[in-house]
Amino acid sequence: MTAYFGEPWDSELCDSGLHVATPLGTQCANCDLPVQMGDQGVLISGYDGTGVITTAWHLDCHLRSIMGCPAHIRGEGTCADGHGGAVSAPRTPEEKRAEALQVWDLLHAR
């Protein structure tokens, strides 16, 4: 099951999906920073080998996990398929979050 939290955005998920309360304080599965009031995102349920787990993702962090890093989007870096890749991986939660926000900005600028 996938649900969304925060202000709805232009998405099929928001049009017909389950809107839930923002999981304040829950760590984002990508950046490890806590979800805060005003954040948008998704809750994704899956099986981890022992049972069902649900993870919270900031909306931009989830987009980053699908689209790749900024260097990949710009066609830079060293991906094996020649389409770009990470020049250096972000290390801290703040760097991961900043990278996700950069991906969001790059895609919305197109």
ROMARZA-947123 format. One record per atom (N, C-alpha, C): residue in one letter; residue number from 0; atom name; z, y negated, x. Coordinates in steps of 0.02 Angstrom, whole numbers, padded with zeros to 5 digits, m for minus. Example, Ala and Ser with C-alpha at 12.3 -4.5 7.8 and 13.67 -1.06 7.14 Angstrom:
BEGIN
+----+-----+----+--------+--------+--------+
: aa :   i : at :      z :      y :      x :
+----+-----+----+--------+--------+--------+
:  a :   0 :  N :  00390 :  00284 :  00660 :
:  a :   0 : CA :  00390 :  00225 :  00615 :
:  a :   0 :  C :  00390 :  00165 :  00660 :
:  s :   1 :  N :  00354 :  00112 :  00642 :
:  s :   1 : CA :  00357 :  00053 :  00684 :
:  s :   1 :  C :  00394 : m00002 :  00645 :
+----+-----+----+--------+--------+--------+
//
This chain:
BEGIN
+----+-----+----+--------+--------+--------+
: aa :   i : at :      z :      y :      x :
+----+-----+----+--------+--------+--------+
:  m :   0 :  N :  00000 :  00059 :  00042 :
:  m :   0 : CA :  00000 :  00000 :  00000 :
:  m :   0 :  C :  00000 : m00062 :  00044 :
:  t :   1 :  N : m00039 : m00111 :  00024 :
:  t :   1 : CA : m00039 : m00176 :  00058 :
:  t :   1 :  C : m00020 : m00228 :  00006 :
:  a :   2 :  N :  00026 : m00270 :  00022 :
:  a :   2 : CA :  00046 : m00326 : m00021 :
:  a :   2 :  C :  00043 : m00389 :  00021 :
:  y :   3 :  N :  00044 : m00446 : m00012 :
:  y :   3 : CA :  00043 : m00509 :  00025 :
:  y :   3 :  C :  00102 : m00552 :  00007 :
:  f :   4 :  N :  00119 : m00597 :  00052 :
:  f :   4 : CA :  00174 : m00643 :  00040 :
:  f :   4 :  C :  00152 : m00713 :  00059 :
:  g :   5 :  N :  00189 : m00761 :  00034 :
:  g :   5 : CA :  00173 : m00831 :  00047 :
:  g :   5 :  C :  00121 : m00857 : m00002 :
:  e :   6 :  N :  00097 : m00916 :  00011 :
:  e :   6 : CA :  00046 : m00949 : m00031 :
:  e :   6 :  C : m00017 : m00907 : m00031 :
:  p :   7 :  N : m00047 : m00892 : m00090 :
:  p :   7 : CA : m00109 : m00853 : m00091 :
:  p :   7 :  C : m00165 : m00889 : m00054 :
:  w :   8 :  N : m00212 : m00851 : m00026 :
:  w :   8 : CA : m00271 : m00877 :  00007 :
:  w :   8 :  C : m00333 : m00846 : m00025 :
:  d :   9 :  N : m00391 : m00868 : m00006 :
:  d :   9 : CA : m00453 : m00844 : m00035 :
:  d :   9 :  C : m00467 : m00773 : m00011 :
:  s :  10 :  N : m00446 : m00724 : m00052 :
:  s :  10 : CA : m00450 : m00654 : m00032 :
:  s :  10 :  C : m00446 : m00610 : m00093 :
:  e :  11 :  N : m00482 : m00554 : m00091 :
:  e :  11 : CA : m00477 : m00505 : m00144 :
:  e :  11 :  C : m00405 : m00480 : m00151 :
:  l :  12 :  N : m00371 : m00473 : m00094 :
:  l :  12 : CA : m00301 : m00451 : m00095 :
:  l :  12 :  C : m00259 : m00498 : m00138 :
:  c :  13 :  N : m00269 : m00562 : m00130 :
:  c :  13 : CA : m00229 : m00611 : m00168 :
:  c :  13 :  C : m00252 : m00615 : m00241 :
:  d :  14 :  N : m00316 : m00601 : m00253 :
:  d :  14 : CA : m00342 : m00603 : m00321 :
:  d :  14 :  C : m00315 : m00547 : m00364 :
:  s :  15 :  N : m00308 : m00487 : m00335 :
:  s :  15 : CA : m00289 : m00430 : m00376 :
:  s :  15 :  C : m00231 : m00389 : m00347 :
:  g :  16 :  N : m00205 : m00411 : m00290 :
:  g :  16 : CA : m00152 : m00372 : m00256 :
:  g :  16 :  C : m00082 : m00390 : m00279 :
:  l :  17 :  N : m00036 : m00360 : m00246 :
:  l :  17 : CA :  00035 : m00369 : m00261 :
:  l :  17 :  C :  00064 : m00426 : m00219 :
:  h :  18 :  N :  00089 : m00477 : m00252 :
:  h :  18 : CA :  00122 : m00533 : m00218 :
:  h :  18 :  C :  00196 : m00518 : m00216 :
:  v :  19 :  N :  00225 : m00520 : m00157 :
:  v :  19 : CA :  00296 : m00504 : m00148 :
:  v :  19 :  C :  00332 : m00564 : m00117 :
:  a :  20 :  N :  00397 : m00561 : m00120 :
:  a :  20 : CA :  00438 : m00614 : m00088 :
:  a :  20 :  C :  00428 : m00612 : m00013 :
:  t :  21 :  N :  00429 : m00670 :  00017 :
:  t :  21 : CA :  00421 : m00676 :  00090 :
:  t :  21 :  C :  00480 : m00640 :  00123 :
:  p :  22 :  N :  00465 : m00592 :  00168 :
:  p :  22 : CA :  00518 : m00554 :  00201 :
:  p :  22 :  C :  00550 : m00592 :  00258 :
:  l :  23 :  N :  00588 : m00643 :  00240 :
:  l :  23 : CA :  00618 : m00687 :  00290 :
:  l :  23 :  C :  00657 : m00649 :  00343 :
:  g :  24 :  N :  00644 : m00667 :  00406 :
:  g :  24 : CA :  00680 : m00637 :  00461 :
:  g :  24 :  C :  00651 : m00571 :  00486 :
:  t :  25 :  N :  00605 : m00541 :  00449 :
:  t :  25 : CA :  00573 : m00479 :  00471 :
:  t :  25 :  C :  00526 : m00494 :  00529 :
:  q :  26 :  N :  00527 : m00454 :  00581 :
:  q :  26 : CA :  00483 : m00465 :  00638 :
:  q :  26 :  C :  00411 : m00447 :  00621 :
:  c :  27 :  N :  00365 : m00489 :  00643 :
:  c :  27 : CA :  00294 : m00477 :  00636 :
:  c :  27 :  C :  00275 : m00418 :  00681 :
:  a :  28 :  N :  00234 : m00373 :  00656 :
:  a :  28 : CA :  00213 : m00314 :  00694 :
:  a :  28 :  C :  00171 : m00333 :  00754 :
:  n :  29 :  N :  00141 : m00392 :  00755 :
:  n :  29 : CA :  00100 : m00413 :  00812 :
:  n :  29 :  C :  00140 : m00454 :  00862 :
:  c :  30 :  N :  00168 : m00508 :  00840 :
:  c :  30 : CA :  00198 : m00555 :  00888 :
:  c :  30 :  C :  00273 : m00546 :  00897 :
:  d :  31 :  N :  00305 : m00509 :  00854 :
:  d :  31 : CA :  00378 : m00496 :  00857 :
:  d :  31 :  C :  00421 : m00556 :  00838 :
:  l :  32 :  N :  00390 : m00611 :  00819 :
:  l :  32 : CA :  00429 : m00668 :  00795 :
:  l :  32 :  C :  00447 : m00657 :  00722 :
:  p :  33 :  N :  00504 : m00683 :  00700 :
:  p :  33 : CA :  00524 : m00672 :  00630 :
:  p :  33 :  C :  00481 : m00712 :  00581 :
:  v :  34 :  N :  00469 : m00682 :  00524 :
:  v :  34 : CA :  00434 : m00716 :  00469 :
:  v :  34 :  C :  00481 : m00770 :  00443 :
:  q :  35 :  N :  00453 : m00830 :  00434 :
:  q :  35 : CA :  00492 : m00887 :  00411 :
:  q :  35 :  C :  00466 : m00913 :  00344 :
:  m :  36 :  N :  00507 : m00953 :  00311 :
:  m :  36 : CA :  00486 : m00984 :  00249 :
:  m :  36 :  C :  00422 : m01023 :  00261 :
:  g :  37 :  N :  00374 : m01017 :  00217 :
:  g :  37 : CA :  00311 : m01051 :  00223 :
:  g :  37 :  C :  00256 : m01010 :  00256 :
:  d :  38 :  N :  00275 : m00954 :  00288 :
:  d :  38 : CA :  00225 : m00911 :  00320 :
:  d :  38 :  C :  00186 : m00873 :  00266 :
:  q :  39 :  N :  00124 : m00857 :  00283 :
:  q :  39 : CA :  00082 : m00813 :  00242 :
:  q :  39 :  C :  00073 : m00749 :  00281 :
:  g :  40 :  N :  00064 : m00694 :  00244 :
:  g :  40 : CA :  00053 : m00631 :  00279 :
:  g :  40 :  C :  00045 : m00572 :  00233 :
:  v :  41 :  N :  00045 : m00514 :  00265 :
:  v :  41 : CA :  00037 : m00451 :  00228 :
:  v :  41 :  C :  00092 : m00402 :  00248 :
:  l :  42 :  N :  00108 : m00358 :  00201 :
:  l :  42 : CA :  00152 : m00301 :  00214 :
:  l :  42 :  C :  00108 : m00240 :  00209 :
:  i :  43 :  N :  00108 : m00200 :  00261 :
:  i :  43 : CA :  00065 : m00141 :  00263 :
:  i :  43 :  C :  00109 : m00079 :  00271 :
:  s :  44 :  N :  00100 : m00032 :  00225 :
:  s :  44 : CA :  00137 :  00031 :  00227 :
:  s :  44 :  C :  00094 :  00085 :  00258 :
:  g :  45 :  N :  00126 :  00127 :  00295 :
:  g :  45 : CA :  00091 :  00183 :  00326 :
:  g :  45 :  C :  00140 :  00238 :  00344 :
:  y :  46 :  N :  00115 :  00291 :  00371 :
:  y :  46 : CA :  00155 :  00348 :  00391 :
:  y :  46 :  C :  00161 :  00350 :  00466 :
:  d :  47 :  N :  00222 :  00356 :  00492 :
:  d :  47 : CA :  00233 :  00355 :  00564 :
:  d :  47 :  C :  00247 :  00423 :  00594 :
:  g :  48 :  N :  00235 :  00477 :  00556 :
:  g :  48 : CA :  00248 :  00544 :  00579 :
:  g :  48 :  C :  00313 :  00572 :  00553 :
:  t :  49 :  N :  00359 :  00528 :  00534 :
:  t :  49 : CA :  00422 :  00550 :  00506 :
:  t :  49 :  C :  00433 :  00526 :  00435 :
:  g :  50 :  N :  00397 :  00475 :  00415 :
:  g :  50 : CA :  00404 :  00448 :  00348 :
:  g :  50 :  C :  00364 :  00385 :  00339 :
:  v :  51 :  N :  00368 :  00357 :  00280 :
:  v :  51 : CA :  00331 :  00296 :  00264 :
:  v :  51 :  C :  00368 :  00236 :  00293 :
:  i :  52 :  N :  00332 :  00193 :  00327 :
:  i :  52 : CA :  00360 :  00131 :  00353 :
:  i :  52 :  C :  00318 :  00073 :  00327 :
:  t :  53 :  N :  00348 :  00016 :  00322 :
:  t :  53 : CA :  00313 : m00045 :  00301 :
:  t :  53 :  C :  00323 : m00097 :  00355 :
:  t :  54 :  N :  00268 : m00127 :  00378 :
:  t :  54 : CA :  00271 : m00178 :  00429 :
:  t :  54 :  C :  00247 : m00245 :  00400 :
:  a :  55 :  N :  00276 : m00298 :  00425 :
:  a :  55 : CA :  00256 : m00365 :  00405 :
:  a :  55 :  C :  00211 : m00394 :  00459 :
:  w :  56 :  N :  00160 : m00430 :  00439 :
:  w :  56 : CA :  00114 : m00463 :  00485 :
:  w :  56 :  C :  00103 : m00535 :  00461 :
:  h :  57 :  N :  00108 : m00583 :  00507 :
:  h :  57 : CA :  00084 : m00650 :  00491 :
:  h :  57 :  C :  00009 : m00643 :  00475 :
:  l :  58 :  N : m00017 : m00683 :  00432 :
:  l :  58 : CA : m00087 : m00680 :  00413 :
:  l :  58 :  C : m00132 : m00687 :  00475 :
:  d :  59 :  N : m00119 : m00736 :  00517 :
:  d :  59 : CA : m00161 : m00747 :  00576 :
:  d :  59 :  C : m00151 : m00691 :  00627 :
:  c :  60 :  N : m00092 : m00663 :  00633 :
:  c :  60 : CA : m00081 : m00607 :  00678 :
:  c :  60 :  C : m00120 : m00545 :  00656 :
:  h :  61 :  N : m00122 : m00534 :  00590 :
:  h :  61 : CA : m00161 : m00478 :  00564 :
:  h :  61 :  C : m00235 : m00488 :  00578 :
:  l :  62 :  N : m00259 : m00549 :  00567 :
:  l :  62 : CA : m00329 : m00564 :  00582 :
:  l :  62 :  C : m00344 : m00552 :  00656 :
:  r :  63 :  N : m00298 : m00573 :  00700 :
:  r :  63 : CA : m00306 : m00562 :  00772 :
:  r :  63 :  C : m00312 : m00488 :  00788 :
:  s :  64 :  N : m00273 : m00446 :  00753 :
:  s :  64 : CA : m00274 : m00374 :  00766 :
:  s :  64 :  C : m00341 : m00343 :  00747 :
:  i :  65 :  N : m00376 : m00374 :  00701 :
:  i :  65 : CA : m00442 : m00349 :  00679 :
:  i :  65 :  C : m00499 : m00378 :  00720 :
:  m :  66 :  N : m00497 : m00443 :  00733 :
:  m :  66 : CA : m00552 : m00479 :  00764 :
:  m :  66 :  C : m00552 : m00477 :  00840 :
:  g :  67 :  N : m00495 : m00465 :  00870 :
:  g :  67 : CA : m00491 : m00466 :  00943 :
:  g :  67 :  C : m00463 : m00532 :  00969 :
:  c :  68 :  N : m00461 : m00537 :  01033 :
:  c :  68 : CA : m00431 : m00595 :  01066 :
:  c :  68 :  C : m00481 : m00654 :  01067 :
:  p :  69 :  N : m00457 : m00714 :  01083 :
:  p :  69 : CA : m00502 : m00772 :  01086 :
:  p :  69 :  C : m00561 : m00762 :  01133 :
:  a :  70 :  N : m00549 : m00732 :  01191 :
:  a :  70 : CA : m00603 : m00720 :  01239 :
:  a :  70 :  C : m00657 : m00675 :  01209 :
:  h :  71 :  N : m00637 : m00625 :  01172 :
:  h :  71 : CA : m00685 : m00580 :  01139 :
:  h :  71 :  C : m00728 : m00619 :  01089 :
:  i :  72 :  N : m00696 : m00661 :  01050 :
:  i :  72 : CA : m00732 : m00700 :  00999 :
:  i :  72 :  C : m00782 : m00748 :  01032 :
:  r :  73 :  N : m00762 : m00776 :  01089 :
:  r :  73 : CA : m00807 : m00822 :  01125 :
:  r :  73 :  C : m00859 : m00786 :  01167 :
:  g :  74 :  N : m00855 : m00719 :  01172 :
:  g :  74 : CA : m00903 : m00681 :  01212 :
:  g :  74 :  C : m00889 : m00682 :  01286 :
:  e :  75 :  N : m00826 : m00692 :  01303 :
:  e :  75 : CA : m00805 : m00693 :  01373 :
:  e :  75 :  C : m00765 : m00630 :  01388 :
:  g :  76 :  N : m00747 : m00620 :  01449 :
:  g :  76 : CA : m00702 : m00565 :  01467 :
:  g :  76 :  C : m00737 : m00503 :  01491 :
:  t :  77 :  N : m00703 : m00447 :  01484 :
:  t :  77 : CA : m00728 : m00386 :  01515 :
:  t :  77 :  C : m00727 : m00325 :  01470 :
:  c :  78 :  N : m00738 : m00332 :  01405 :
:  c :  78 : CA : m00741 : m00273 :  01362 :
:  c :  78 :  C : m00795 : m00225 :  01386 :
:  a :  79 :  N : m00783 : m00161 :  01378 :
:  a :  79 : CA : m00831 : m00110 :  01400 :
:  a :  79 :  C : m00898 : m00116 :  01364 :
:  d :  80 :  N : m00898 : m00142 :  01302 :
:  d :  80 : CA : m00961 : m00147 :  01265 :
:  d :  80 :  C : m00997 : m00212 :  01280 :
:  g :  81 :  N : m00971 : m00253 :  01325 :
:  g :  81 : CA : m01005 : m00314 :  01345 :
:  g :  81 :  C : m00997 : m00373 :  01298 :
:  h :  82 :  N : m00954 : m00366 :  01248 :
:  h :  82 : CA : m00946 : m00420 :  01199 :
:  h :  82 :  C : m00886 : m00465 :  01213 :
:  g :  83 :  N : m00856 : m00459 :  01269 :
:  g :  83 : CA : m00798 : m00501 :  01285 :
:  g :  83 :  C : m00736 : m00459 :  01288 :
:  g :  84 :  N : m00680 : m00490 :  01299 :
:  g :  84 : CA : m00617 : m00454 :  01302 :
:  g :  84 :  C : m00562 : m00497 :  01331 :
:  a :  85 :  N : m00504 : m00470 :  01333 :
:  a :  85 : CA : m00446 : m00508 :  01356 :
:  a :  85 :  C : m00451 : m00521 :  01431 :
:  v :  86 :  N : m00446 : m00584 :  01449 :
:  v :  86 : CA : m00443 : m00602 :  01519 :
:  v :  86 :  C : m00372 : m00588 :  01545 :
:  s :  87 :  N : m00323 : m00604 :  01505 :
:  s :  87 : CA : m00254 : m00586 :  01520 :
:  s :  87 :  C : m00217 : m00579 :  01454 :
:  a :  88 :  N : m00177 : m00528 :  01449 :
:  a :  88 : CA : m00141 : m00514 :  01387 :
:  a :  88 :  C : m00080 : m00560 :  01381 :
:  p :  89 :  N : m00069 : m00587 :  01321 :
:  p :  89 : CA : m00008 : m00627 :  01312 :
:  p :  89 :  C :  00054 : m00582 :  01320 :
:  r :  90 :  N :  00106 : m00610 :  01348 :
:  r :  90 : CA :  00165 : m00571 :  01363 :
:  r :  90 :  C :  00223 : m00584 :  01315 :
:  t :  91 :  N :  00236 : m00646 :  01300 :
:  t :  91 : CA :  00295 : m00662 :  01258 :
:  t :  91 :  C :  00275 : m00666 :  01185 :
:  p :  92 :  N :  00323 : m00659 :  01140 :
:  p :  92 : CA :  00308 : m00667 :  01069 :
:  p :  92 :  C :  00274 : m00734 :  01054 :
:  e :  93 :  N :  00297 : m00787 :  01087 :
:  e :  93 : CA :  00268 : m00853 :  01075 :
:  e :  93 :  C :  00194 : m00855 :  01097 :
:  e :  94 :  N :  00179 : m00822 :  01154 :
:  e :  94 : CA :  00109 : m00820 :  01178 :
:  e :  94 :  C :  00066 : m00778 :  01130 :
:  k :  95 :  N :  00093 : m00723 :  01104 :
:  k :  95 : CA :  00056 : m00682 :  01056 :
:  k :  95 :  C :  00041 : m00722 :  00993 :
:  r :  96 :  N :  00090 : m00759 :  00969 :
:  r :  96 : CA :  00081 : m00799 :  00908 :
:  r :  96 :  C :  00031 : m00854 :  00920 :
:  a :  97 :  N :  00035 : m00888 :  00978 :
:  a :  97 : CA : m00012 : m00941 :  00995 :
:  a :  97 :  C : m00083 : m00913 :  00998 :
:  e :  98 :  N : m00092 : m00854 :  01026 :
:  e :  98 : CA : m00158 : m00824 :  01030 :
:  e :  98 :  C : m00185 : m00809 :  00960 :
:  a :  99 :  N : m00143 : m00784 :  00916 :
:  a :  99 : CA : m00164 : m00770 :  00847 :
:  a :  99 :  C : m00185 : m00834 :  00812 :
:  l : 100 :  N : m00148 : m00888 :  00823 :
:  l : 100 : CA : m00167 : m00952 :  00792 :
:  l : 100 :  C : m00232 : m00978 :  00821 :
:  q : 101 :  N : m00245 : m00965 :  00885 :
:  q : 101 : CA : m00308 : m00985 :  00916 :
:  q : 101 :  C : m00366 : m00946 :  00886 :
:  v : 102 :  N : m00357 : m00881 :  00874 :
:  v : 102 : CA : m00409 : m00840 :  00842 :
:  v : 102 :  C : m00424 : m00869 :  00773 :
:  w : 103 :  N : m00372 : m00884 :  00735 :
:  w : 103 : CA : m00380 : m00913 :  00669 :
:  w : 103 :  C : m00422 : m00977 :  00672 :
:  d : 104 :  N : m00405 : m01021 :  00719 :
:  d : 104 : CA : m00442 : m01084 :  00727 :
:  d : 104 :  C : m00515 : m01072 :  00747 :
:  l : 105 :  N : m00526 : m01025 :  00793 :
:  l : 105 : CA : m00594 : m01011 :  00816 :
:  l : 105 :  C : m00638 : m00986 :  00758 :
:  l : 106 :  N : m00611 : m00942 :  00718 :
:  l : 106 : CA : m00650 : m00914 :  00663 :
:  l : 106 :  C : m00662 : m00965 :  00608 :
:  h : 107 :  N : m00614 : m01009 :  00596 :
:  h : 107 : CA : m00623 : m01060 :  00545 :
:  h : 107 :  C : m00667 : m01117 :  00568 :
:  a : 108 :  N : m00677 : m01123 :  00633 :
:  a : 108 : CA : m00721 : m01176 :  00660 :
:  a : 108 :  C : m00794 : m01156 :  00654 :
:  r : 109 :  N : m00808 : m01092 :  00644 :
:  r : 109 : CA : m00877 : m01067 :  00640 :
:  r : 109 :  C : m00908 : m01083 :  00573 :
+----+-----+----+--------+--------+--------+
//
